[in-house]
Amino acid sequence: MRSPVLPLTWHLTRASGRRGLQSQLLAASAAAVGSLVLLVLLAAYLGAGSRADRTAWRTPEPARHGTAVQALATTYVRDRPVTVVSLAQLPGRPQTPAPPGLAAFPRAGEVYVSPALARLMHDLPASRLADRFPHVSSYGAIGTAGLASPDELVAVVGRAPTDPAVSKAADGGGAWDQQLTARAVVSGFSGFQCSLFTLGDQTVVLLGAGLLVVPVVVLAAAAGRLGAARREQRLAALRLAGAAPRQILAMTGVETAVVGTAGALAGALVYTALLPALAQIPFGIGRWYTDQLWVGLPWLAAIVIAVAGVTSISAMSMLHQVATAPLGVAQQSNPRRTRLIRVVVFGAAIAYIYASSRGSSLDNRQTITLVLLFYGAFWLFGPWVVDRLGRIMGRFARRPATLLAARRLSDDPRGAWRTVSGLVLAGFVAGFFTVGHLSATGSDFRGQIALPTTSTTDTGRAAAAARTVLREAGVTASLAPQDDNWLLGGNNGLIIRVSGGPADIDTAVTALTPLAPSRLPYGEAYANAESTVWTERLADVGTATLTLGFVVAAASAGLTAAANVLDRRRVYGLMRLSGAPLKVLDTARIRETVLPLVVLAGGTTAIGVWAGYQVDKMADASISASGAVQLGLCVTLGALAMFAAIGASKPLLRRVTADPAQTAD
């Protein structure tokens, strides 16, 4: 016998009319936003890994039977790193393959530069940048295969095997040289050690994604619950008419799966269309190549299926009362109370998180697990708090709008929680990335340039030459005492103190480069490269996480508020018939959002501030002085976005109550 599930589902969907279509469009919109944000997060994670892989060829990988010498060096201009790769083919050895981005292995005297470096060399005077490289009639171009970003500054210089730039002295080994300077005999470019400037990108992106993934999944789950009241009433009637529980579940699953799939596909299409625009958003070393942000069809399909599955499962999970007590659902006589076990589970989870975070350092997996556990604990705890807030507010209510809001909170605490949950969870992110924001902890070497030398004798000769070249370059500078060599890390060399700004520093570095052919001169930016990279990455991810978090929160609040209006249109109609003004109904909607938002979002924001402070404390870093201002701005903007999203459904409330007699019927 043919199953009646599909025909009946299609018939009831068509019979639901314009109101049912509106609920389905809202659910599809929620699924679309969830799919879009998940794809953007996945694209950033995979793209960061791809960018890191594209830099691995620059760090030389020693080979027993090498055919060429490769030396990695790093210089700075305008406080931006310039990666310099020197290559020399060894005589009598097989030809070395071309490095990524080059058509052939560079001959001695050839210079290849990235497009961004070529533009910068054209814009700046030669005395600030171009004179650091061998003078050639024309520069070759490094292709995208050898670059991690269109904004990356990279140069590949062909050298003779006897050139000091590829000698053993170019190996570095100083206090600041890790991952910035290296030298080895190689046979190819299949290295696995990524550049310092891309090495930690994927880890930091994973942290941001971990903070966002739960609010996004919550939004996708909310898509299955939008229009739940209308669906429950309809299915309860079918259950009373003799429908089996499995048929009720199947009908709900089919309907929400179709709606979720349509919304997720729409989000995937928007993601695909936005790829060129997303690639223009700078992160770390600069913008992205579009192909780095393309997740591929398998991942795209997996996200669409996952969002549709979460939507469908979320809808079916709400049908327990329909299956077991359909009469109570039809008469709306079962208030959705919450139990004290939620508080017990929440307390146990928070205690476990606190104990785990006070132990030894955590790896990425453990950190993400604790973040997910924290979100899960608050997801259980939130409805219980909303329920109690509704009861307390109802006991002390003195105005009709307050009493209505209190009744809504206590009658449906889970629904009220879903409206504010996005901003409540975003509050933790805001607190963590504002007040708990790491400041750069590097050493203060402002105005100083280190000129490494190979021996004490070379240092004496370099001192006289340095005075001459700096004077000819028009740079006012002085040589520091011999015992003032912290920037040199205890190695041989000179410390030059430059009077002037960044332009003078760049000019001085360029003028001093020929005096140290084995090691490039460097300054404060080089010495503090590692701490600066991590600080900037955390700041970038913090900004992106806050932005996406508030977008998800506003979308969740707006869609849920609109769906609640449609679900309660009969109640609103009856209240209008009894004389309740539209203003009172709208004020009640606002108040049932404000109270949980203030209490719960305030709590998660405080926890985020505390967590950020603990991270700063463990890193022995200072807290950003502007953190409190940033936090206040984030909270204000988030609250305004939330209320704007909820207020956007006021015209819908006006329309559904325009004819209260028909609506109530």
FENVEN-V718570 format. One record per backbone hydrogen bond with DSSP energy under -0.5 kcal/mol. NH is the residue of the N-H (numbers start at 1). CO is the residue of the C=O. E is the energy in kcal/mol with one decimal. If there is no record, write none. Layout:
# FENVEN-V718570
NH_CO_E ; NH_CO_E
This chain:
# FENVEN-V718570
8_4_-2.4 ; 9_5_-2.6 ; 10_6_-2.5 ; 11_7_-2.4 ; 12_8_-2.7 ; 13_9_-2.1 ; 14_10_-2.2 ; 15_11_-2.3 ; 16_12_-1.0 ; 17_14_-1.1 ; 20_16_-1.3 ; 21_17_-2.0 ; 22_18_-2.3 ; 23_19_-2.0 ; 24_20_-2.2 ; 25_21_-2.3 ; 26_22_-2.2 ; 27_23_-2.3 ; 28_24_-2.5 ; 29_25_-2.2 ; 30_26_-2.3 ; 31_27_-2.3 ; 32_28_-2.2 ; 33_29_-2.4 ; 34_30_-2.3 ; 35_31_-2.6 ; 36_32_-2.6 ; 37_33_-2.5 ; 38_34_-2.3 ; 39_35_-2.2 ; 40_36_-2.1 ; 41_37_-2.5 ; 42_38_-2.5 ; 43_39_-2.6 ; 44_40_-2.3 ; 45_41_-2.1 ; 46_42_-2.8 ; 47_43_-2.8 ; 48_44_-2.1 ; 49_45_-1.6 ; 50_46_-2.2 ; 51_47_-2.6 ; 52_48_-2.0 ; 53_49_-2.2 ; 54_50_-1.6 ; 55_52_-1.4 ; 56_52_-0.5 ; 56_53_-1.0 ; 58_55_-1.3 ; 59_56_-0.8 ; 60_58_-0.7 ; 62_60_-0.6 ; 63_185_-2.3 ; 66_63_-0.9 ; 67_186_-2.6 ; 68_186_-2.2 ; 69_88_-2.8 ; 70_184_-2.8 ; 71_86_-2.5 ; 72_182_-3.3 ; 73_84_-2.5 ; 75_82_-2.4 ; 77_80_-2.2 ; 80_77_-2.1 ; 82_75_-3.6 ; 83_81_-0.5 ; 83_153_-2.4 ; 84_73_-3.0 ; 84_82_-0.5 ; 85_83_-0.5 ; 85_155_-3.0 ; 86_71_-2.8 ; 86_84_-0.6 ; 87_157_-2.6 ; 88_69_-2.1 ; 90_67_-2.2 ; 93_90_-1.2 ; 102_99_-2.0 ; 109_158_-2.3 ; 110_107_-2.1 ; 112_156_-3.1 ; 113_140_-2.6 ; 114_154_-2.3 ; 117_152_-0.5 ; 118_114_-2.6 ; 119_115_-2.1 ; 120_116_-2.0 ; 121_117_-2.7 ; 122_118_-1.5 ; 123_119_-2.0 ; 124_120_-2.5 ; 128_125_-2.1 ; 129_125_-0.9 ; 131_126_-2.5 ; 132_129_-2.1 ; 133_130_-1.8 ; 140_111_-2.8 ; 142_113_-1.8 ; 143_101_-2.8 ; 146_143_-1.5 ; 147_144_-1.4 ; 152_149_-1.4 ; 154_152_-0.7 ; 155_83_-2.7 ; 156_112_-3.1 ; 157_85_-2.8 ; 158_110_-3.3 ; 159_87_-3.4 ; 163_160_-2.0 ; 166_163_-1.9 ; 167_164_-1.3 ; 170_167_-1.8 ; 171_168_-1.5 ; 172_169_-0.9 ; 177_174_-0.9 ; 180_177_-2.1 ; 181_177_-2.1 ; 182_72_-1.9 ; 184_70_-2.2 ; 186_68_-2.9 ; 186_184_-0.5 ; 194_192_-0.8 ; 196_179_-0.7 ; 198_195_-1.6 ; 199_195_-1.7 ; 200_196_-0.5 ; 201_198_-0.9 ; 202_198_-0.5 ; 204_200_-2.2 ; 205_201_-2.5 ; 206_202_-2.1 ; 207_203_-1.6 ; 208_204_-2.1 ; 209_205_-2.8 ; 210_206_-2.5 ; 211_207_-1.6 ; 212_208_-1.1 ; 213_209_-2.6 ; 214_210_-0.6 ; 216_212_-2.0 ; 217_213_-2.6 ; 218_214_-2.8 ; 219_215_-1.9 ; 220_216_-2.3 ; 221_217_-2.6 ; 222_218_-2.4 ; 223_219_-1.3 ; 224_220_-0.7 ; 224_221_-0.9 ; 225_221_-0.6 ; 225_222_-0.8 ; 226_222_-1.2 ; 228_225_-1.9 ; 231_227_-2.1 ; 232_228_-3.1 ; 233_229_-2.1 ; 234_230_-2.0 ; 235_231_-2.8 ; 236_232_-2.6 ; 237_233_-1.7 ; 238_234_-1.6 ; 239_235_-2.6 ; 240_236_-2.4 ; 241_237_-1.4 ; 242_239_-1.3 ; 243_238_-2.5 ; 248_244_-2.0 ; 249_245_-2.5 ; 250_246_-2.4 ; 251_247_-2.5 ; 252_248_-2.2 ; 253_249_-2.9 ; 254_250_-2.6 ; 255_251_-2.3 ; 256_252_-2.5 ; 257_253_-2.1 ; 258_254_-2.2 ; 259_255_-2.1 ; 260_256_-3.1 ; 261_257_-2.7 ; 262_258_-2.3 ; 263_259_-2.4 ; 264_260_-2.9 ; 265_261_-2.6 ; 266_262_-1.9 ; 267_263_-2.4 ; 268_264_-2.3 ; 269_265_-2.4 ; 270_266_-2.2 ; 271_267_-2.4 ; 272_268_-2.3 ; 273_269_-2.3 ; 274_270_-1.9 ; 275_271_-0.6 ; 275_272_-0.8 ; 278_274_-3.1 ; 279_275_-2.2 ; 280_276_-0.5 ; 280_277_-1.0 ; 281_278_-1.5 ; 282_280_-0.6 ; 283_286_-2.1 ; 285_283_-0.5 ; 286_283_-1.5 ; 288_279_-2.7 ; 292_289_-1.3 ; 293_289_-0.7 ; 293_290_-1.2 ; 294_291_-0.7 ; 295_293_-0.7 ; 300_296_-2.3 ; 301_297_-2.9 ; 302_298_-2.2 ; 303_299_-2.4 ; 304_300_-2.1 ; 305_301_-2.6 ; 306_302_-2.5 ; 307_303_-2.7 ; 308_304_-2.4 ; 309_305_-2.6 ; 310_306_-2.8 ; 311_307_-2.4 ; 312_308_-2.3 ; 313_309_-2.9 ; 314_310_-2.4 ; 315_311_-1.8 ; 316_312_-2.3 ; 317_313_-2.0 ; 318_315_-1.1 ; 319_316_-1.5 ; 323_319_-2.3 ; 324_320_-2.3 ; 325_321_-2.9 ; 329_325_-1.6 ; 330_326_-2.6 ; 331_327_-2.0 ; 332_329_-0.9 ; 333_328_-2.7 ; 334_328_-0.5 ; 335_333_-0.7 ; 336_411_-2.0 ; 337_335_-1.7 ; 342_339_-1.4 ; 343_340_-1.0 ; 344_340_-1.5 ; 345_341_-2.5 ; 346_342_-2.4 ; 347_343_-2.7 ; 348_344_-2.3 ; 349_345_-2.4 ; 350_346_-2.6 ; 351_347_-2.2 ; 352_348_-2.1 ; 353_349_-2.5 ; 354_350_-2.6 ; 355_351_-2.4 ; 356_352_-2.5 ; 357_353_-2.3 ; 358_354_-1.0 ; 359_356_-1.1 ; 367_363_-2.4 ; 368_364_-2.6 ; 369_365_-2.2 ; 370_366_-2.2 ; 371_367_-2.1 ; 372_368_-2.6 ; 373_369_-2.4 ; 374_370_-2.3 ; 375_371_-2.4 ; 376_372_-2.7 ; 377_373_-2.4 ; 378_374_-2.2 ; 379_375_-2.2 ; 380_376_-1.6 ; 381_377_-2.1 ; 382_378_-2.7 ; 383_379_-0.6 ; 384_380_-0.6 ; 385_381_-2.0 ; 386_382_-2.4 ; 387_383_-2.5 ; 388_384_-2.2 ; 389_385_-2.7 ; 390_386_-2.3 ; 391_387_-1.8 ; 392_388_-2.5 ; 393_389_-2.9 ; 394_390_-2.3 ; 395_391_-1.7 ; 396_392_-1.4 ; 403_399_-2.3 ; 404_400_-2.6 ; 405_401_-2.3 ; 406_402_-2.4 ; 407_403_-2.2 ; 408_404_-2.2 ; 409_405_-2.2 ; 410_406_-2.2 ; 411_407_-2.4 ; 412_408_-2.1 ; 413_336_-0.6 ; 416_412_-2.0 ; 417_413_-2.3 ; 418_414_-2.1 ; 419_415_-1.1 ; 420_416_-1.1 ; 421_417_-1.9 ; 424_420_-2.2 ; 425_421_-2.6 ; 426_422_-1.9 ; 427_423_-1.6 ; 428_424_-0.7 ; 428_425_-0.5 ; 429_425_-1.0 ; 430_426_-2.5 ; 431_427_-2.4 ; 432_428_-2.3 ; 433_429_-2.4 ; 434_430_-0.7 ; 436_431_-1.5 ; 437_434_-0.5 ; 437_435_-1.5 ; 438_436_-0.5 ; 439_622_-1.3 ; 445_443_-0.9 ; 448_445_-2.0 ; 449_496_-2.3 ; 450_522_-3.6 ; 451_494_-2.8 ; 452_450_-0.6 ; 453_492_-1.5 ; 459_455_-1.7 ; 460_456_-1.7 ; 461_457_-1.8 ; 462_458_-2.7 ; 463_459_-1.8 ; 464_460_-1.2 ; 465_461_-1.9 ; 466_462_-2.7 ; 467_463_-1.9 ; 468_464_-1.5 ; 469_465_-2.6 ; 470_466_-2.3 ; 471_467_-1.8 ; 472_468_-2.3 ; 473_469_-1.7 ; 474_470_-0.5 ; 474_471_-0.9 ; 475_470_-2.6 ; 476_499_-0.5 ; 477_475_-0.7 ; 478_497_-2.1 ; 480_495_-3.1 ; 484_481_-1.5 ; 485_483_-1.3 ; 488_485_-0.6 ; 489_485_-0.6 ; 489_486_-1.1 ; 490_485_-1.3 ; 491_488_-1.2 ; 494_451_-1.9 ; 496_449_-3.0 ; 496_494_-0.5 ; 497_478_-3.3 ; 498_447_-3.4 ; 498_496_-0.6 ; 499_476_-2.9 ; 500_498_-0.7 ; 505_501_-1.8 ; 506_502_-2.6 ; 507_503_-2.2 ; 508_504_-2.5 ; 509_505_-2.5 ; 510_506_-2.2 ; 511_507_-2.4 ; 512_508_-2.1 ; 513_509_-1.2 ; 515_512_-1.3 ; 516_512_-0.5 ; 516_513_-1.4 ; 522_450_-1.9 ; 524_448_-0.5 ; 527_523_-1.9 ; 528_524_-2.2 ; 529_526_-1.3 ; 532_528_-2.4 ; 533_529_-2.5 ; 534_530_-1.9 ; 535_531_-2.1 ; 536_532_-2.7 ; 537_533_-2.3 ; 538_534_-2.3 ; 539_535_-2.0 ; 540_536_-2.5 ; 541_537_-2.8 ; 542_538_-2.5 ; 543_539_-2.2 ; 544_540_-2.3 ; 545_541_-3.0 ; 546_542_-2.4 ; 547_543_-2.3 ; 548_544_-2.7 ; 549_545_-2.6 ; 550_546_-2.4 ; 551_547_-2.0 ; 552_548_-2.7 ; 553_549_-2.4 ; 554_550_-2.7 ; 555_551_-2.5 ; 556_552_-2.8 ; 557_553_-2.6 ; 558_554_-2.8 ; 559_555_-2.5 ; 560_556_-2.2 ; 561_557_-2.5 ; 562_558_-2.2 ; 563_559_-2.3 ; 564_560_-2.3 ; 565_561_-1.8 ; 566_562_-1.7 ; 567_563_-2.5 ; 568_564_-2.1 ; 569_566_-1.0 ; 572_568_-3.2 ; 573_569_-2.2 ; 574_570_-2.3 ; 575_571_-2.2 ; 576_572_-2.3 ; 577_573_-2.2 ; 578_574_-1.5 ; 579_576_-1.2 ; 580_575_-2.6 ; 585_581_-1.6 ; 586_582_-2.4 ; 587_583_-2.5 ; 588_584_-2.3 ; 589_585_-1.7 ; 590_586_-1.9 ; 591_587_-2.6 ; 592_588_-2.2 ; 593_590_-1.2 ; 594_590_-2.4 ; 595_591_-1.6 ; 597_593_-1.8 ; 598_594_-2.8 ; 599_595_-2.1 ; 600_596_-2.7 ; 601_596_-0.6 ; 601_597_-1.7 ; 602_597_-0.6 ; 602_598_-1.1 ; 603_599_-1.5 ; 604_600_-2.5 ; 605_601_-2.4 ; 606_602_-2.0 ; 607_603_-2.0 ; 608_604_-2.5 ; 609_605_-2.4 ; 610_606_-2.3 ; 611_607_-2.7 ; 612_608_-2.6 ; 613_609_-2.3 ; 614_610_-2.1 ; 615_611_-2.0 ; 616_612_-2.3 ; 617_613_-2.4 ; 618_614_-2.4 ; 619_615_-2.0 ; 620_617_-1.0 ; 621_616_-2.6 ; 624_437_-1.2 ; 627_624_-1.6 ; 630_626_-2.5 ; 631_627_-2.8 ; 632_628_-2.5 ; 633_629_-2.3 ; 634_630_-2.7 ; 635_631_-2.8 ; 636_632_-2.3 ; 637_633_-2.8 ; 638_634_-2.8 ; 639_635_-2.5 ; 640_636_-2.6 ; 641_637_-2.6 ; 642_638_-2.2 ; 643_639_-2.7 ; 644_640_-2.4 ; 645_641_-2.3 ; 646_642_-2.3 ; 647_643_-3.0 ; 648_644_-1.4 ; 649_646_-1.5 ; 650_647_-1.8 ; 653_649_-1.9 ; 654_650_-2.4 ; 655_651_-2.0 ; 656_652_-2.5 ; 657_653_-1.1 ; 658_655_-1.3 ; 660_657_-0.6 ; 663_659_-2.3 ; 664_660_-2.7 ; 665_661_-1.4
